[in-house]
Structures are given as structure tokens and as C-alpha cells.
Amino acid sequence: MGKTTGFVNHHRRSIRLAGYNYAFEGGYFVTMVTHDRKCLFGRINKGEMVLNDFGRIAMEEWFRTKQIRPNIELFDDEFVVMPNHIHGIIWIVE
């Protein structure tokens, strides 16, 4: 039996625009999902997201991006942590 890398190949079709340079200025909607969609970032309680330590780290690291990359803008109201994924808009600026 061959060595397992731990990565799963889902054979999903790319939604990227062929030939488009994603380094261009503009806003890009980003979704990142946990491995196996495990609820690692917290839980929903009475309709509100309650972050655990991992959820707080995910949020802190998202916003740290603008501290280490001067051409990035991020806004609080354009980011959300859910139990098993995050959504955000990253703005590449001059």
C-alpha cells in the first residue's frame, strides 16, 4: 500500500477565471473550510457564533494579514467565522 499524505483530492472544478491575474487590485471573496468540515472554531448558541480558542486564532490571523502585507485592506464587517469555515473579503490595493 502506498504512503498516505493526508490530502484528499476532490476533483472539483476550479471557479477561478482562466487567465485572470488575481494579483490585480480589487476585492476578492475568500472561503476557507476546515478539514473534513469539522466544527473547530466554536459553536452556534441561540443564533450567535461563540468562538473558541481556535476561532479566535482564525480571526486574529485573518486581520494580522493587513499588518504584515501593506497592500491589503480588511474590514470587520466583511469577515465572519462560522463553526467549520470562515468567509471574508480581502482587498488588494496599490
N, C-alpha and C positions, 0 to 999 in steps of 0.2 A: 504494500500500500504506500502511496506517495506521501510526502510531507505536507501537512496542512498549514496554511498560512494564517487562517482565522478570518480571511476576507471572503465575502460571498459575492459572486458575480451574478447580478440580477438580469443582465442583458436588456436593460432598459434603454429606450431610445432617448438620445440627448435632446433636450429642449433648447440648447444653445443655437443661436443664429449662425449658420455656416458662414465663415469668412469675416464675421464681425470681431473687431478688436475690443475686448472687454476692459482694456486699459483706458478707453476714452472717458472723458468727463461725463458725468451723469449719475443717476440713481439706479441702483441695482437691488432688486428684491432677493433676499437670501433666506433659504430654509435649511436648517441642519437638524437631522434626526438622529437619535441615539441608536446604538447597535441593537438590533432585534426589537426596536421600538420600546425598549424597557423604560418605565417611568422612573428616571433617575434624578430629575430636577425638583421634585416636590409633588404636591397633590392639589386637587381642587376641593375646597371646603366651602359649602354654601355659595357656590358660584364664583368664588375668589381663588386665585392661584396662591398657594402657600409655598414659598421657595424653601428648599432645604439647603444644606451647605453647598451641594453640587450646583443647585440652581443659582445660588448667589455667586459662585465662582464663574458660571457661564455668563451671567450678566456683567460682572466686573471685567472679565476678559474681553467681552464684546466692546465695552466702552473704553478699555485700555488701548484698543486699536487706534483710536484717534490721538492718543498721547505718543505713540511710537511711529505713527505714519502721518506726516504733516499734510498730505494731500487728501485726507479722509475727513468727512464730516458725518457725525452720527447725532440723532435726535432722540430724546427719551420717549416721545410719543410715536416713534417709528420702530419700536422694538418690543418684543414680548417673549417671555419664557413660558412654555407650557410643560406639562409633566414629562413628555418624551421628545420635545423638539423646541427649537427657537425660530422665530421669524424676525427679520429686520431689514431695513433699507440702509444700504451703505452708499454714501455719496462720494464720488471721486471728483475732486475739484483741482483747479490749477494750483 
